[in-house]
Amino acid sequence: MSSRHRGLLVFVIGLITLLPFPTAGAAAPSEARLKNAYRFERDNWIYVHLQGSPSAIGFQHGYLLAQEIKGALDAMKTRTLHDTHRDWNFYRTTSEKVLWPHIEEEYRQELQGIADGVKAAGVQADLWDIVTLNSTEEVPDYYVPWLDEKEHTANAPSLHSPGNCSALVATGSYTKDHKIVIAHNNWTGVYQGARWNIIFDIVPQKGYRILMDGYPGVITSNDDFGVNASGIMITETTITQFHGYDPNGIPEFVRSRKAMQYATSIDEYTKIMVDGNNGGYANDWLIGDNKTGEIAQLELGLKHWKLYRTKDGYFHGSNWAKDPDVIKDDTTFDPTNMASSPNARKVRWEQLAEQNKGKIDVQMAERFLEDHFDTYQNKEEANERTLCGHVETSSRGIPEWDWAPYYPGGAVQGKAMDSAMAKSMSFYARRGHPCGADFLADDFLKKHPEYEWERSVLPDMKAGPWSLFKTGEKK
């Protein structure tokens, strides 16, 4: 082959890789449904731009991320069967009978669009698979234990709500420019966290443009870090050992997406989250309004909720509840056990915020997310008590979440943003452990064969650099 022909071949192959091509055997979708949508990859992230009607946004999402959605479904099927002892048909039926009646039409269309897009790309999944994937943070850990208790299920497994994430939002005299800084790292099992690698840039027909991180196939961020074009900055941390569920409420993944898309103020965000609250995926929501410089913490239990707000101070989260009524009536969490992961990280957030008062900016927030100081042992050690969590190194695990010793999980990515970045709709993000350490599945499983059941869905999780992402970005 001549050099000229080789060059032409390389050019054609390169052009093909830029196109949203279906998998083998799939029918090419109409060009109209993919108009203005695209994806590219950088620094271990997949950036996806979605635009149009709810069904169009859904179709673009499903088509462009079809293989990633297949991987996410496989991981969820493996995890839910192992942890909850209930098969996939149970979850599909729950999605149809319990969740679907409480999903409003806009998001029904988007979910159906995702299912249509996945199918067009040659992946076998339908609407109930997609709705189930969206419920991954609320049905296995909230609805199932509620149902087990209600039905007195024999030999029910021990199930406690998870404790995902560490986060900080600060403003006023605590930050370098006296404006808002918000930061978050996501805590999950590696089987899930290694797949939590999407940057969504969404331009909906109604509501505000959204930039958020997210999980393939899910219409909300799910670890809830993002900003909308109205200047509302959002993140959250999960309330540990929460119990209770209202099957007649609105699914959390619908309320959190709607709030991100439509809220123009802290009050509006709170109203959307509280109205129809089903108790699923119960969180402390950290909110910033870039228009006013005000920040807030919405602690959303099922029986109780409370909103704290300030223009000069900080709020932080590491999976503990703050309101005494929420602690007493909505959880079984022990706030006095300072050896627990949530309480040790709570102490560390307070140390860092007070020690660095007046100096906090995005770069410092990134360092916070990388932190390995264990406040209970009073020493540096990457483990389950540190902001950059490494439960895979801990002989203690995290019993409050049913994470056994050396559970393959912890902080799986980090994000940070300030007011200037929120105005331009951008943020920094880092894949993998925020400290930069890699998780290598084969090496881990050789040391801990008790987790061999995860092998088929446990990928490597390699850390990338801190990278800037913004709306409208292209490769």
C-alpha positions, 0 to 999 in steps of 0.5 A: 500500500502506498503512503498516500493510500495509507494516509487516506485510510488513517483519515477515514478511520479517524473520521469514523471514530468521531461519529456516533456510530451504532454497534454491529447489527444496529439500525442507524437512527434518523439524523434528526434525533441526534441533531446537535448531540455529541460525545468525546473522552478526556482524562478518563471522563466521557463528555456528552452534550444533549439538546432538545425535547425530553424524548430527543435528549433521552434518545441521544443519551441512550444512543451515545452511551449505550455500551456504558449503560449496558455495563451499568446494568450488568453491575447493578444486576450483580450487586442487587442480587448479591446484596438484597437477595432479590432478582432483576424481575423484582426490580423491573416490577417495582419500577413499573408498579411503584415508581412509574405512576409517580413520574411526571410526563416530561421525565417519562418521555426522557426515560423512554427516549433512553430506552429507545436510544439504547435499543437503536445502538444494539443493546438489549434493554427496555424501559423498565431496565432504564427506570430500574437503573435510575432507581439504583440509589433508592430502591435497593437501599431504601424501598427493599429494607422497608418492604422486608420489614413490612412483609416480615421477610424471612432471612432478610439480609442486613441492609442499611442506607449507604453513606455516599460522599463528602462535601463542603460549601463555603462563602463570605469570610471563609473564602478567598474572594468572599464568594461561593466555593463548593466541592464534593467527592463521591463515595461508592463501591468501585464496581459502580464508581469506576463507571461514574465518569460522565460529564453531562451538558444538557440543554432542555426545551424547558428550564435551565441548561445544566452542567453536572457529573453523572452515571450512564443511563440516569437522568439526574447526577445521582451524586448531585454535583452540578450547576444550572444557568440560573446560578444554582450550585448543588451537591449533597451527602447521604444520611447514614443509617436512614430508614423509612420509605413512602411508596406513594411519593415521587422518586428521588431521581425525578425530584433531584433532576427537576430541581436542578433543571428548574430551580432559580433560588434556594427556596425553589430548590427546597420546595421541589425536593420536599414536595412528594418526598418519598424518603428515597436516597435521603441526603443533606443537600448543599446549595449555593445561589450564585446570584446572592452569595447565599448558601444552604444545607437542606437536611431532608429526612422523611419524617422531618426536614430542616433548612439552614442558610447563611451568607457568611459561613460554611456547611459540610457533609460526610454522611451524618445527620445534623437535626436532632429530630432527623437523627432520632426519628429517621436514622439509627446513627450514633453521632457520638461514635467518633471512630466511625467514618462519618464522624471522623470526616465531619471533624476533619471538615471542621478542622480544614474549614477553620484552619483555612478561613479566608483562604478557601478557593477551588485549588484548596478545595481540591486539596481538601478532597485529596486529604488523608488525615485520620482524626480518630487516630490523629495521623496520616493514613489513607483509610475509611475515615479520611476525606479521600476514602480508601475502604479497600485498605481498611480491616475495619470496613464501614459497618454502618453501611454493611461494608465489610473489611477491605470493601472495594470502595471509597472516594471514586472521583472529585469535583470543585467549583467557585462562583466565577466558574458557576457563572461561566458554567464550568467546574474541575473534576478528577476521576478515580481516587482524588489523591491520584491513587489507582485501584487495580482489580486483579491486584486487589482480588488476589489479596481479597478473594472474598470479593471474587463475586464482583470480578465480572463487574469490577474494573480497574479505576485509574485516577486522572488529573484535575480537568476543567469542563464547561458547557458547549465544550467540544473535542 
